[in-house]
């Protein structure tokens, strides 16, 4: 059960992350075009 719930959690997290990114890019293209790479660096290098 733990592994199944983990897979489901990861799937939904990735899915909503993609949806969120698309919505944010649609709303504020310029800001996220400039800031999102910085956010990714912070998220993956300092996590």
C-alpha positions as CSV (number, residue, x, y, z in Angstrom):
1,X,0.0,0.0,0.0
2,X,2.8,2.4,0.8
3,X,4.5,2.1,-2.6
4,X,1.1,2.4,-4.4
5,X,0.2,5.6,-2.5
6,X,3.7,7.0,-3.1
7,X,3.4,6.4,-6.9
8,X,-0.1,8.0,-6.9
9,X,1.2,11.0,-4.8
10,X,4.1,11.5,-7.2
11,X,1.9,11.2,-10.3
12,X,-0.6,13.7,-9.0
13,X,2.2,16.0,-7.8
14,X,3.8,16.0,-11.3
15,X,0.4,16.4,-13.0
16,X,-0.6,19.4,-10.9
17,X,2.9,20.9,-11.2
18,X,2.6,20.7,-15.0
19,X,-0.9,22.3,-14.9
20,X,0.3,25.0,-12.5
21,X,3.2,25.8,-14.7
22,X,1.0,26.1,-17.8
23,X,-1.5,28.3,-16.0
24,X,1.3,30.5,-14.6
25,X,3.0,30.8,-18.0
26,X,-0.3,31.8,-19.5
27,X,-1.0,34.4,-16.9
28,X,2.4,36.0,-16.4
29,X,4.7,34.8,-19.2
30,X,7.4,37.4,-18.8
31,X,7.8,37.1,-15.0
32,X,7.9,33.3,-15.0
33,X,10.1,33.2,-18.1
34,X,12.7,35.1,-16.1
35,X,12.1,33.8,-12.6
36,X,11.2,30.1,-13.1
37,X,14.8,29.0,-14.0
38,X,16.0,30.6,-10.8
39,X,13.3,28.8,-8.9
40,X,14.3,25.5,-10.4
41,X,17.9,26.1,-9.4
42,X,17.0,26.9,-5.8
43,X,14.6,23.9,-5.6
44,X,17.0,21.3,-7.0
45,X,20.4,22.5,-5.8
46,X,19.4,23.5,-2.2
47,X,16.9,20.8,-1.4
